[in-house]
Amino acid sequence: MQHTILKDLNNRYTCKKYDSDKKVSQADLDVLYEAMRLSASS
């Protein structure tokens, strides 16, 4: 038996088209990494 949320996540899709030429800057990545580091976890 598979939990409903897992089933939904396995079947999700995105209808967005991403531009593979665009890159995330290192400064933006550093902010994201720090935000993840400071986020609550258990």
PyMOL commands that set and color helices and strands:
alter all, ss='L'
color gray80, all
select helices_A, chain A and resi 4-10+26-38
alter helices_A, ss='H'
color red, helices_A
deselect
rebuild
show_as cartoon
